[in-house]
Amino acid sequence: MDRQGQIVGYALVLAGAVLFSSKAIFAKLAYAEMPDAVQLVALRMAFSLPVFVAVGLLSLGARHRQGKALPPLRDWSGALLSGLLGYYLAMYFDFAGLLYISAQLERLVLFIYPVYVMVLGTMFFGARLSRTGIAAAGVTFAGLAVVFGSGVTVGGSAVAIGTGLVTISAICFAFYQLFAKKLIAAMGSVLFTTLSMTGASFSGLSHYVIASGGFAFTASHHFIVLAAATGVIATVVPSFLVNAGLARVGPQVTAMISTVSPLATIYLAIVVLGEKFTLADALGTALVIGGIGYYTWDDLRSGTSS
């Protein structure tokens, strides 16, 4: 891929990562009224599902007009299952973890996933580890460890529980990144995104129906508005941006660039939620951004994508 294509991929992933970072802020505001992760996930997907279905139908119509064949059933099933793993399970554990930890720590812990992308890619997908990737991931992980240690000192066992839940989310999302690359190449980023998010939406809604015994939502009007914001601003738009970037630069590059989102989350958490920003937070964030910058610079210099 040429340098211009790489830069476009970086920009798409970066924009998507920043919008995704607003999710924790909306969730924290909603939890201030009602700490119900299952209902928030269901409402988030209820608002995003119609958009994805509409975009999917438009994509299929465009393929028909262009005379392109539909992807095989195996790819359709793979996209739906990727949504179940990469979005629904990752999303549920992430929202559950937010009940215990701050928005800043959640965002940093979630983006431990570049380490899992590289390790799982090597173990199961035939990827090769680069020294640059390992070094950048090590710096990023060191930054996350600094913030986590500070959080445990202040919050105790609740921070450990929340961190564990978000770590599970990160592992699920790492698998999604690895599965998505091949499927996006086969069916295109738009169709893949609509199918994977449709699978995630039905999973989230089914979970709520089973847990509550019906379709009726009990949340307040304000809670529903915040859930809608997580569905559109923090889900629909960034998912298309990130997947389009993923198709251009690959899962490892996407994973590393996306770690810039802690900076956006920290800013929003301080301004909107009134969270504190300590010296440990500053040091950890600096290490994360340093790892991203080094990896991105090296990838641009070499003109290759992982």
Backbone bond lengths (Angstrom), bond angles and torsions (degrees), N, CA, C in turn:
res aa  C-N    CA-C-N  psi(-1)  N-CA   C-N-CA  omega(-1)  CA-C   N-CA-C  phi
1 M - - - 1.456 - - 1.531 109.41 -
2 D 1.386 117.82 140.42 1.448 120.50 -178.97 1.526 111.22 -75.16
3 R 1.322 115.50 169.75 1.466 121.43 -175.27 1.528 111.40 -63.04
4 Q 1.340 117.22 -38.72 1.461 120.06 -179.68 1.526 111.07 -62.75
5 G 1.338 116.43 -40.75 1.460 120.30 177.89 1.521 111.67 -64.09
6 Q 1.334 116.41 -37.77 1.464 119.95 177.35 1.526 111.14 -63.20
7 I 1.342 115.45 -45.72 1.463 119.55 -177.96 1.516 110.88 -62.99
8 V 1.330 117.16 -39.90 1.470 120.47 176.22 1.522 110.11 -61.72
9 G 1.329 116.65 -42.23 1.461 120.10 177.95 1.510 112.15 -62.04
10 Y 1.340 117.06 -43.37 1.462 120.43 177.34 1.527 110.90 -59.76
11 A 1.338 115.80 -44.32 1.469 120.26 -176.98 1.529 111.16 -64.86
12 L 1.324 117.45 -40.54 1.461 120.91 179.37 1.524 111.17 -64.06
13 V 1.324 116.28 -45.86 1.467 120.26 179.74 1.522 110.65 -64.28
14 L 1.328 116.65 -41.64 1.457 120.78 -179.14 1.528 111.43 -62.64
15 A 1.331 116.88 -46.19 1.462 120.52 179.69 1.526 110.87 -62.99
16 G 1.322 116.39 -42.61 1.456 119.79 178.04 1.515 112.15 -63.50
17 A 1.324 116.83 -39.86 1.461 120.80 -179.27 1.524 111.41 -64.23
18 V 1.321 117.29 -39.69 1.462 120.76 179.65 1.529 110.50 -65.06
19 L 1.326 117.35 -43.07 1.464 119.87 179.32 1.527 110.77 -68.74
20 F 1.318 117.31 -39.75 1.468 119.83 176.02 1.530 110.89 -58.58
21 S 1.325 117.30 -32.78 1.458 120.63 -176.53 1.520 112.81 -65.40
22 S 1.325 117.97 -21.57 1.466 120.39 179.90 1.526 112.25 -73.55
23 K 1.309 117.07 -12.99 1.465 121.30 -178.70 1.519 112.34 -58.97
24 A 1.315 117.47 -44.54 1.453 121.01 -178.65 1.522 111.77 -63.57
25 I 1.327 116.59 -34.60 1.458 120.73 179.73 1.525 110.02 -66.89
26 F 1.336 116.68 -48.35 1.463 120.16 178.17 1.530 111.18 -60.74
27 A 1.330 115.88 -40.17 1.464 119.81 -178.91 1.525 111.17 -64.89
28 K 1.325 117.19 -44.61 1.465 120.86 179.11 1.530 111.19 -61.69
29 L 1.310 117.58 -40.10 1.467 121.03 177.51 1.526 110.76 -64.50
30 A 1.330 116.37 -38.96 1.466 119.85 178.42 1.523 111.15 -68.59
31 Y 1.330 117.11 -40.88 1.470 120.57 -179.25 1.529 112.49 -66.10
32 A 1.331 116.92 -21.95 1.457 119.73 176.47 1.526 110.80 -63.24
33 E 1.339 116.45 -24.81 1.457 121.39 177.21 1.524 112.03 -94.43
34 M 1.339 116.10 -42.67 1.463 119.76 -175.74 1.525 109.39 -155.23
35 P 1.325 119.00 111.42 1.468 121.72 -178.57 1.522 112.14 -78.96
36 D 1.310 116.54 76.42 1.465 122.22 -175.86 1.527 108.87 -129.52
37 A 1.338 116.59 94.07 1.458 121.11 -176.38 1.523 112.00 -68.00
38 V 1.333 117.61 -38.18 1.462 120.74 -177.27 1.522 110.83 -63.77
39 Q 1.332 116.42 -45.03 1.465 119.59 -179.70 1.529 111.86 -69.13
40 L 1.331 117.28 -36.66 1.453 119.81 178.45 1.519 111.02 -65.33
41 V 1.330 117.63 -42.11 1.463 121.12 177.26 1.528 110.28 -61.94
42 A 1.337 116.71 -45.02 1.466 120.41 -178.74 1.520 111.53 -62.72
43 L 1.320 117.20 -43.93 1.461 120.51 179.10 1.519 111.21 -66.37
44 R 1.312 116.06 -39.22 1.467 120.02 177.24 1.522 109.97 -56.77
45 M 1.319 116.58 -46.82 1.458 119.93 -177.75 1.525 111.92 -74.68
46 A 1.328 117.52 -30.19 1.463 120.27 177.66 1.528 111.11 -62.65
47 F 1.323 116.23 -37.63 1.463 119.79 179.68 1.519 112.43 -78.03
48 S 1.310 117.64 -30.04 1.462 119.59 -178.12 1.526 112.97 -86.15
49 L 1.335 117.55 -27.00 1.466 121.08 -175.59 1.535 113.43 -56.83
50 P 1.342 120.60 -48.43 1.477 119.24 -178.98 1.517 113.10 -58.28
51 V 1.327 116.40 -36.01 1.462 119.50 179.82 1.517 110.19 -66.10
52 F 1.315 116.93 -45.18 1.456 119.96 -178.95 1.527 111.94 -66.28
53 V 1.321 117.36 -38.58 1.458 120.20 177.60 1.531 110.51 -63.44
54 A 1.339 116.36 -43.84 1.464 120.38 -179.95 1.527 111.20 -63.39
55 V 1.328 116.46 -45.21 1.463 120.28 179.45 1.527 110.67 -64.86
56 G 1.326 116.49 -37.55 1.456 120.12 177.97 1.517 112.34 -63.43
57 L 1.325 116.92 -42.13 1.466 120.40 178.11 1.522 111.14 -64.87
58 L 1.324 116.97 -39.63 1.463 120.12 177.02 1.528 110.91 -64.05
59 S 1.321 115.98 -39.16 1.464 120.18 179.04 1.526 111.15 -64.60
60 L 1.330 116.20 -43.33 1.465 119.57 178.47 1.524 111.19 -64.45
61 G 1.349 115.97 -39.04 1.464 119.15 177.21 1.516 112.03 -62.72
62 A 1.323 116.91 -39.30 1.461 120.65 178.88 1.527 111.09 -66.18
63 R 1.329 116.42 -39.68 1.468 120.07 178.10 1.525 110.42 -62.87
64 H 1.333 116.33 -40.04 1.466 120.29 -179.78 1.528 111.09 -64.58
65 R 1.349 115.84 -43.54 1.470 119.33 -179.50 1.520 111.30 -65.89
66 Q 1.313 116.86 -30.72 1.462 120.70 179.65 1.527 113.14 -85.58
67 G 1.322 116.20 -2.09 1.454 120.54 179.26 1.510 114.67 74.82
68 K 1.333 117.12 20.25 1.459 120.83 179.46 1.525 110.66 -85.48
69 A 1.322 115.77 139.06 1.462 120.47 178.22 1.518 110.20 -72.45
70 L 1.319 115.23 152.95 1.462 119.82 176.65 1.524 109.70 -72.47
71 P 1.311 117.59 148.83 1.463 120.08 176.54 1.529 110.20 -61.56
72 P 1.323 117.88 154.09 1.468 120.24 177.94 1.521 111.50 -64.80
73 L 1.330 114.89 159.39 1.458 120.89 -177.86 1.525 111.61 -58.33
74 R 1.319 117.26 -32.89 1.463 120.68 179.14 1.520 111.54 -59.59
75 D 1.344 116.98 -40.07 1.460 120.36 179.43 1.525 111.17 -69.55
76 W 1.337 116.72 -38.15 1.471 120.13 177.25 1.525 109.73 -61.17
77 S 1.320 116.10 -46.19 1.466 120.19 179.94 1.524 110.94 -64.43
78 G 1.331 116.32 -40.25 1.451 120.08 179.04 1.520 112.53 -62.70
79 A 1.330 116.47 -39.63 1.464 120.19 179.02 1.523 111.07 -66.38
80 L 1.325 116.68 -42.37 1.471 120.24 179.16 1.526 110.89 -64.13
81 L 1.331 116.69 -42.44 1.467 120.09 179.06 1.530 111.44 -68.36
82 S 1.325 116.87 -34.04 1.459 120.16 176.43 1.527 110.27 -63.20
83 G 1.327 116.45 -38.39 1.455 120.02 176.46 1.515 111.79 -64.09
84 L 1.322 116.00 -39.85 1.463 120.42 178.43 1.520 110.49 -61.91
85 L 1.335 117.17 -44.51 1.457 120.97 -178.15 1.520 112.02 -78.52
86 G 1.332 115.09 -52.20 1.451 119.27 -170.34 1.508 115.10 -76.97
87 Y 1.324 117.09 -29.91 1.457 118.71 -177.49 1.523 112.69 -109.24
88 Y 1.326 118.07 -51.28 1.463 117.77 -175.06 1.526 112.80 -68.70
89 L 1.336 117.81 -56.38 1.461 119.37 -178.87 1.532 111.25 -63.43
90 A 1.330 116.23 -44.90 1.459 118.93 178.12 1.523 110.90 -61.44
91 M 1.325 116.79 -40.51 1.451 120.81 -178.70 1.526 111.31 -67.49
92 Y 1.323 116.88 -43.42 1.466 119.38 -178.10 1.527 111.44 -62.98
93 F 1.334 117.24 -48.59 1.464 119.83 -179.97 1.529 111.17 -64.62
94 D 1.315 116.58 -34.07 1.453 120.39 178.30 1.535 110.98 -66.02
95 F 1.336 117.11 -48.26 1.458 120.90 179.87 1.531 111.04 -65.59
96 A 1.324 116.71 -35.14 1.462 119.47 176.61 1.524 110.44 -65.77
97 G 1.327 116.88 -40.09 1.457 120.04 178.53 1.515 112.92 -64.38
98 L 1.337 116.86 -31.96 1.463 120.71 179.83 1.522 112.81 -65.45
99 L 1.319 117.23 -16.05 1.460 119.91 175.13 1.528 111.46 -68.93
100 Y 1.332 117.51 -19.18 1.466 121.96 -172.93 1.522 114.53 -112.99
101 I 1.335 117.75 -26.22 1.462 119.27 -173.34 1.522 110.67 -125.82
102 S 1.332 115.56 167.18 1.460 121.10 -178.93 1.526 110.73 -71.71
103 A 1.333 115.07 162.25 1.460 120.22 177.63 1.528 111.00 -62.82
104 Q 1.336 116.43 -36.83 1.465 119.91 -179.66 1.529 111.44 -64.76
105 L 1.315 116.73 -48.12 1.461 120.11 -178.85 1.523 110.70 -66.91
106 E 1.317 117.19 -38.94 1.471 120.52 178.33 1.520 111.16 -57.23
107 R 1.328 115.68 -46.27 1.462 118.91 -177.45 1.518 111.23 -65.23
108 L 1.313 117.24 -40.29 1.458 119.98 -179.92 1.527 111.52 -68.90
109 V 1.338 116.67 -43.31 1.464 119.80 -179.66 1.522 110.89 -66.12
110 L 1.322 117.00 -39.57 1.464 120.37 179.52 1.511 110.97 -57.70
111 F 1.308 116.85 -37.16 1.447 119.48 -175.77 1.522 113.61 -91.77
112 I 1.326 115.21 24.85 1.461 118.87 159.87 1.534 108.80 -68.79
113 Y 1.334 116.71 -14.60 1.460 120.13 -171.34 1.527 115.89 -59.13
114 P 1.350 121.49 -22.95 1.461 117.27 173.89 1.528 113.75 -56.66
115 V 1.327 116.45 -34.03 1.462 119.71 177.06 1.523 110.12 -63.31
116 Y 1.328 116.02 -43.49 1.466 119.86 179.52 1.521 111.41 -68.74
117 V 1.326 117.62 -35.01 1.464 120.30 177.14 1.521 110.22 -58.90
118 M 1.319 116.69 -45.99 1.461 119.85 -178.46 1.525 112.18 -69.54
119 V 1.328 116.49 -43.95 1.468 119.77 -178.36 1.520 111.11 -67.37
120 L 1.350 116.97 -49.14 1.463 120.47 -179.32 1.521 111.49 -67.50
121 G 1.338 116.47 -34.34 1.464 119.45 176.67 1.514 111.85 -62.93
122 T 1.311 116.24 -38.41 1.460 120.69 178.07 1.526 111.51 -71.09
123 M 1.327 116.96 -39.21 1.455 121.66 -175.82 1.535 112.73 -73.80
124 F 1.343 116.95 -38.79 1.464 119.43 -169.29 1.528 115.24 -122.37
125 F 1.333 118.91 -14.80 1.458 120.09 -172.44 1.522 113.75 -121.63
126 G 1.302 117.67 8.02 1.456 120.62 176.22 1.514 115.09 72.66
127 A 1.328 117.94 17.01 1.461 120.58 178.50 1.518 110.30 -76.49
128 R 1.336 115.36 159.55 1.455 120.77 178.54 1.522 109.47 -112.73
129 L 1.318 115.91 135.68 1.454 120.43 177.48 1.525 109.82 -80.18
130 S 1.328 116.52 134.90 1.459 120.82 174.61 1.523 109.16 -103.05
131 R 1.311 115.79 153.22 1.466 119.42 178.45 1.522 110.96 -63.64
132 T 1.320 115.67 -35.88 1.463 119.39 178.11 1.522 111.25 -63.82
133 G 1.329 115.25 -44.86 1.457 119.48 179.65 1.517 112.07 -62.55
134 I 1.338 116.46 -42.43 1.466 120.32 -179.73 1.523 110.25 -65.13
135 A 1.333 116.93 -43.64 1.459 120.45 -179.53 1.521 111.39 -64.46
136 A 1.344 116.30 -44.53 1.464 120.31 -179.44 1.527 110.74 -64.70
137 A 1.330 116.30 -41.60 1.466 119.82 178.33 1.517 110.89 -64.51
138 G 1.336 116.84 -38.21 1.461 120.12 178.80 1.514 112.11 -63.06
139 V 1.339 116.45 -42.10 1.465 120.39 177.77 1.522 110.37 -64.74
140 T 1.337 115.91 -42.96 1.459 120.05 179.72 1.523 110.92 -63.08
141 F 1.334 116.59 -44.52 1.459 120.30 -179.96 1.529 111.41 -64.18
142 A 1.312 116.86 -36.42 1.461 120.05 177.79 1.525 110.44 -61.68
143 G 1.327 116.13 -41.04 1.459 119.47 177.54 1.516 112.47 -63.51
144 L 1.323 116.16 -42.01 1.465 120.07 178.12 1.529 110.64 -64.06
145 A 1.329 117.02 -37.45 1.463 121.03 -179.43 1.523 111.58 -65.28
146 V 1.319 116.53 -36.78 1.468 120.09 179.27 1.524 110.26 -63.20
147 V 1.340 116.63 -46.42 1.464 120.25 -178.78 1.525 110.98 -67.82
148 F 1.324 116.79 -39.64 1.462 120.02 179.10 1.526 111.17 -62.41
149 G 1.321 116.81 -44.97 1.462 119.86 -179.97 1.514 112.16 -60.12
150 S 1.313 116.23 -40.47 1.466 120.30 177.41 1.516 111.24 -65.56
151 G 1.339 116.72 -39.25 1.466 120.58 -179.13 1.509 112.46 -66.91
152 V 1.335 117.52 -39.80 1.470 121.02 179.26 1.522 110.47 -64.65
153 T 1.324 116.10 -38.04 1.466 120.01 178.85 1.522 111.54 -59.39
154 V 1.327 116.13 -37.72 1.465 120.61 -177.59 1.523 112.04 -87.48
155 G 1.345 117.17 -44.10 1.468 121.04 -170.56 1.514 116.29 -99.99
156 G 1.339 118.46 -12.79 1.449 121.04 176.51 1.519 114.43 67.53
157 S 1.350 115.65 -140.42 1.467 121.59 -172.25 1.525 113.01 -64.20
158 A 1.328 118.00 -31.50 1.464 120.19 179.21 1.520 110.72 -60.36
159 V 1.327 116.71 -38.90 1.458 120.78 179.15 1.527 110.30 -66.99
160 A 1.335 117.11 -38.86 1.463 120.55 178.47 1.525 110.97 -64.72
161 I 1.341 117.39 -42.13 1.469 121.32 178.59 1.523 110.58 -63.35
162 G 1.316 115.84 -49.48 1.458 119.53 -179.37 1.513 112.27 -61.88
163 T 1.327 115.93 -40.81 1.456 119.80 178.96 1.526 111.16 -64.02
164 G 1.333 116.83 -39.71 1.465 120.21 177.64 1.515 112.03 -61.97
165 L 1.323 116.88 -43.48 1.464 120.59 179.68 1.529 111.14 -63.84
166 V 1.313 117.04 -43.54 1.463 119.92 -179.53 1.526 111.26 -70.09
167 T 1.332 117.45 -29.86 1.461 120.30 175.56 1.526 111.19 -64.65
168 I 1.336 116.72 -41.12 1.468 119.90 174.49 1.521 110.14 -59.55
169 S 1.327 115.85 -41.55 1.455 120.41 176.38 1.521 111.20 -58.51
170 A 1.327 116.62 -42.86 1.461 120.80 -179.48 1.527 111.92 -62.87
171 I 1.331 116.61 -38.99 1.466 120.32 178.83 1.531 110.25 -65.33
172 C 1.328 116.44 -43.61 1.468 120.14 177.75 1.524 110.76 -60.06
173 F 1.329 116.33 -42.80 1.460 119.57 -178.18 1.525 111.46 -69.28
174 A 1.322 116.96 -32.80 1.462 119.62 176.80 1.528 110.94 -63.00
175 F 1.336 116.61 -42.76 1.457 119.75 175.99 1.527 110.91 -61.09
176 Y 1.319 116.00 -40.50 1.462 119.60 178.76 1.524 111.10 -59.42
177 Q 1.332 117.22 -46.26 1.457 121.09 179.82 1.531 111.12 -56.18
178 L 1.313 116.26 -41.31 1.458 120.79 -177.26 1.524 112.08 -73.00
179 F 1.332 117.41 -40.51 1.458 120.41 177.72 1.526 111.70 -69.65
180 A 1.325 116.69 -34.10 1.462 120.47 -172.22 1.522 113.04 -67.27
181 K 1.317 117.82 -35.96 1.461 121.41 -173.23 1.530 112.14 -53.66
182 K 1.319 116.77 -51.09 1.465 120.28 -177.32 1.521 111.41 -67.45
183 L 1.323 116.77 -40.34 1.453 120.51 -178.47 1.517 111.93 -68.40
184 I 1.331 116.80 -38.59 1.461 119.97 177.09 1.524 110.65 -63.09
185 A 1.323 116.55 -40.15 1.461 120.37 178.52 1.525 111.06 -63.61
186 A 1.335 117.10 -32.70 1.460 121.07 -176.89 1.520 112.82 -80.61
187 M 1.338 118.28 -37.29 1.467 120.42 -172.01 1.523 114.49 -121.16
188 G 1.316 118.24 -4.29 1.457 121.13 -178.55 1.519 111.59 91.15
189 S 1.323 115.93 149.61 1.463 120.16 -173.95 1.520 112.87 -67.33
190 V 1.347 117.93 -35.40 1.471 120.03 -176.19 1.522 111.09 -68.29
191 L 1.324 116.80 -50.44 1.462 120.09 -178.67 1.529 110.53 -65.63
192 F 1.323 116.55 -41.77 1.465 118.80 177.90 1.521 111.30 -59.62
193 T 1.327 116.69 -46.05 1.465 120.56 -178.32 1.519 111.35 -61.45
194 T 1.323 117.28 -43.04 1.462 119.75 -179.24 1.533 111.19 -64.08
195 L 1.321 116.53 -40.50 1.466 119.44 -179.07 1.524 111.72 -70.94
196 S 1.330 117.00 -44.19 1.465 119.58 -178.41 1.522 110.75 -66.16
197 M 1.315 117.67 -40.31 1.451 120.29 179.59 1.530 111.95 -72.93
198 T 1.318 117.10 -29.48 1.466 119.54 173.83 1.518 110.42 -65.16
199 G 1.331 116.27 -42.83 1.460 119.37 176.93 1.518 111.88 -61.86
200 A 1.327 116.51 -41.34 1.459 120.43 178.12 1.520 111.48 -65.73
201 S 1.325 116.87 -38.73 1.466 121.12 -178.74 1.522 111.63 -64.23
202 F 1.315 116.78 -47.93 1.461 119.76 179.36 1.531 111.17 -64.34
203 S 1.316 116.78 -33.80 1.466 119.69 178.19 1.524 110.57 -66.10
204 G 1.331 116.40 -45.28 1.452 120.33 179.59 1.513 112.90 -64.03
205 L 1.327 117.33 -41.81 1.463 121.32 179.47 1.520 110.99 -68.55
206 S 1.328 117.24 -38.98 1.460 120.57 178.48 1.522 110.98 -64.39
207 H 1.322 116.95 -39.72 1.460 121.15 177.69 1.522 110.42 -59.17
208 Y 1.329 116.26 -44.49 1.464 119.16 -178.87 1.530 111.68 -66.15
209 V 1.335 116.21 -42.09 1.462 119.92 179.89 1.524 110.86 -61.14
210 I 1.324 116.32 -43.21 1.461 120.54 179.41 1.523 110.85 -66.00
211 A 1.345 116.42 -43.36 1.462 120.92 -176.67 1.524 112.50 -70.05
212 S 1.341 117.21 -36.81 1.463 120.84 -174.96 1.522 113.49 -99.12
213 G 1.332 116.51 -15.05 1.461 120.08 -179.18 1.508 114.61 80.26
214 G 1.314 118.60 17.52 1.459 121.18 179.05 1.510 111.90 177.83
215 F 1.343 115.25 -179.05 1.465 121.31 -176.99 1.522 112.92 -94.18
216 A 1.322 118.80 -11.32 1.459 121.64 -174.95 1.523 111.03 -70.97
217 F 1.342 115.80 131.15 1.461 121.15 177.05 1.529 109.24 -95.43
218 T 1.325 115.88 137.66 1.461 121.36 -175.35 1.524 112.63 -103.37
219 A 1.303 118.08 4.54 1.460 121.74 -174.66 1.522 111.39 -74.50
220 S 1.337 115.13 159.55 1.457 121.56 176.54 1.528 110.32 -74.44
221 H 1.343 115.44 167.79 1.468 120.25 179.26 1.524 110.51 -60.55
222 H 1.325 117.20 -41.36 1.463 120.80 -178.65 1.523 111.31 -65.77
223 F 1.319 117.21 -40.57 1.460 122.07 177.03 1.526 109.88 -60.42
224 I 1.316 116.69 -43.28 1.467 120.96 -179.36 1.525 111.12 -65.05
225 V 1.337 117.01 -39.50 1.468 120.23 177.81 1.526 110.44 -62.23
226 L 1.320 116.36 -43.92 1.465 119.99 178.52 1.534 111.30 -64.72
227 A 1.335 116.31 -38.10 1.464 119.78 176.46 1.526 110.82 -63.55
228 A 1.332 115.82 -38.48 1.463 119.81 177.46 1.523 110.99 -62.78
229 A 1.323 116.14 -38.18 1.466 119.64 178.13 1.528 110.78 -64.48
230 T 1.338 117.00 -40.22 1.470 118.63 176.93 1.524 110.68 -65.39
231 G 1.342 117.16 -30.23 1.459 120.47 -177.67 1.512 113.64 -75.53
232 V 1.329 117.19 -37.00 1.461 120.95 -175.36 1.528 111.37 -98.67
233 I 1.334 116.09 -59.13 1.470 120.32 -174.55 1.524 111.55 -69.13
234 A 1.333 115.95 -38.68 1.467 119.36 -173.97 1.524 113.53 -104.89
235 T 1.329 117.87 6.54 1.468 120.24 -179.93 1.519 112.33 -132.51
236 V 1.324 117.21 -62.48 1.461 121.26 -172.30 1.524 111.45 -61.51
237 V 1.308 116.16 -58.72 1.466 119.85 -174.95 1.534 112.01 -64.13
238 P 1.339 119.19 -51.62 1.471 117.68 -177.31 1.523 114.69 -66.75
239 S 1.338 118.04 -28.18 1.464 118.38 -179.99 1.519 111.40 -64.06
240 F 1.337 117.06 -38.98 1.461 119.97 177.26 1.525 110.72 -68.66
241 L 1.313 116.65 -40.01 1.456 119.85 -179.62 1.528 111.42 -63.60
242 V 1.326 116.89 -47.51 1.460 120.78 -177.38 1.527 111.42 -65.89
243 N 1.331 117.29 -42.89 1.460 119.17 -179.36 1.524 111.54 -66.36
244 A 1.333 116.96 -36.27 1.460 119.56 176.71 1.521 110.26 -64.96
245 G 1.342 116.19 -39.78 1.460 119.45 176.70 1.511 112.30 -68.68
246 L 1.335 116.79 -38.18 1.461 121.90 178.85 1.516 111.30 -59.04
247 A 1.322 116.79 -38.37 1.458 120.87 -179.81 1.528 111.48 -65.01
248 R 1.332 116.80 -23.42 1.458 120.75 -176.96 1.530 113.59 -94.10
249 V 1.332 117.46 -35.09 1.462 118.60 -170.27 1.520 114.45 -120.07
250 G 1.341 119.15 -7.65 1.454 120.90 175.51 1.514 113.82 89.85
251 P 1.337 116.00 164.53 1.465 120.25 -172.27 1.522 115.18 -69.12
252 Q 1.337 119.20 -37.38 1.456 119.32 -177.71 1.526 111.13 -69.44
253 V 1.329 117.18 -43.50 1.460 120.29 177.64 1.524 110.30 -63.98
254 T 1.337 116.19 -43.28 1.466 120.43 178.20 1.522 110.73 -59.16
255 A 1.333 116.28 -43.92 1.458 120.34 -178.95 1.520 111.52 -62.07
256 M 1.332 117.39 -40.94 1.450 119.97 -177.55 1.527 112.03 -73.23
257 I 1.316 117.57 -44.14 1.465 119.99 -178.84 1.529 110.53 -64.77
258 S 1.324 116.60 -36.12 1.463 120.56 -176.84 1.517 112.67 -64.84
259 T 1.320 117.89 -16.90 1.464 118.85 179.29 1.513 112.42 -71.08
260 V 1.323 119.04 -3.07 1.461 120.49 173.73 1.525 111.30 -67.94
261 S 1.315 117.07 -18.43 1.463 119.64 -176.91 1.523 114.31 -61.59
262 P 1.355 121.09 -26.71 1.466 117.58 174.81 1.517 114.15 -55.77
263 L 1.332 117.12 -33.39 1.457 119.92 179.74 1.529 110.31 -63.10
264 A 1.333 116.14 -43.20 1.463 119.66 177.97 1.521 111.13 -67.13
265 T 1.334 116.59 -41.58 1.460 119.74 179.61 1.526 111.50 -64.01
266 I 1.323 116.93 -41.76 1.461 120.60 179.62 1.525 110.27 -60.69
267 Y 1.307 116.80 -45.51 1.460 120.13 179.70 1.523 111.22 -60.94
268 L 1.331 116.55 -47.46 1.459 120.22 -179.57 1.528 111.41 -66.39
269 A 1.329 117.19 -37.95 1.460 120.49 -179.52 1.522 111.13 -64.83
270 I 1.306 116.85 -38.23 1.462 120.56 178.79 1.527 110.83 -69.78
271 V 1.339 116.09 -46.98 1.463 120.88 -174.58 1.528 112.20 -74.44
272 V 1.337 116.76 -44.80 1.460 120.83 -173.33 1.526 112.35 -89.59
273 L 1.338 116.68 -44.78 1.461 120.38 -174.56 1.526 113.52 -95.21
274 G 1.304 117.11 -14.41 1.457 120.00 -178.73 1.520 113.80 74.37
275 E 1.336 117.83 23.28 1.459 120.35 177.81 1.524 110.66 -71.07
276 K 1.319 115.73 151.70 1.459 120.98 178.90 1.531 110.21 -80.91
277 F 1.322 114.85 152.36 1.457 121.72 176.81 1.526 107.39 -125.52
278 T 1.323 115.67 103.87 1.459 121.28 -172.45 1.521 111.77 -91.41
279 L 1.327 114.99 175.93 1.458 120.07 176.68 1.521 110.98 -62.80
280 A 1.341 117.22 -38.06 1.464 120.80 177.19 1.527 110.78 -63.57
281 D 1.336 116.71 -39.86 1.466 120.00 176.81 1.522 110.45 -61.84
282 A 1.320 115.96 -42.46 1.464 119.99 -179.02 1.527 111.10 -64.49
283 L 1.344 116.49 -43.44 1.463 120.08 179.70 1.520 110.77 -64.46
284 G 1.342 116.63 -46.06 1.459 120.29 179.94 1.513 112.31 -61.29
285 T 1.322 116.64 -43.15 1.461 120.77 179.38 1.519 111.42 -64.41
286 A 1.336 116.61 -40.20 1.460 120.17 178.76 1.528 111.26 -61.13
287 L 1.328 116.59 -39.58 1.459 120.25 178.40 1.533 111.13 -66.43
288 V 1.331 116.40 -41.30 1.462 120.14 178.75 1.524 110.78 -61.77
289 I 1.327 116.40 -50.25 1.463 119.98 -179.44 1.524 110.68 -64.03
290 G 1.338 117.60 -36.01 1.453 120.57 177.27 1.520 112.20 -62.39
291 G 1.344 116.54 -41.75 1.455 119.91 177.40 1.513 112.23 -63.15
292 I 1.325 116.63 -41.64 1.466 121.01 178.46 1.522 110.87 -63.12
293 G 1.317 115.15 -48.10 1.457 119.03 -177.33 1.518 112.56 -60.84
294 Y 1.319 116.48 -41.84 1.458 120.18 -179.60 1.525 111.63 -64.32
295 Y 1.329 115.49 -45.89 1.460 119.35 -178.39 1.524 111.28 -64.94
296 T 1.331 117.11 -45.24 1.467 121.12 -178.76 1.516 110.83 -64.01
297 W 1.345 116.94 -43.02 1.458 120.24 178.46 1.521 110.98 -60.64
298 D 1.321 117.51 -44.57 1.465 120.71 -178.48 1.521 111.09 -65.53
299 D 1.350 116.59 -38.96 1.459 119.53 -179.81 1.523 111.50 -66.84
300 L 1.332 116.60 -41.02 1.453 119.71 176.99 1.530 111.40 -65.07
301 R 1.327 116.21 -41.04 1.465 120.60 -178.67 1.517 111.91 -63.77
302 S 1.338 116.32 -40.35 1.455 119.94 -177.88 1.524 112.68 -81.06
303 G 1.370 115.84 -20.25 1.463 119.69 179.03 1.481 114.53 72.51
304 T 1.360 117.60 27.03 1.462 121.51 -179.95 1.507 109.29 -127.22
305 S 1.351 115.02 162.16 1.454 121.42 175.29 1.492 109.05 -122.15
306 S 1.336 116.11 137.99 1.450 120.06 179.51 1.493 110.50 -73.51
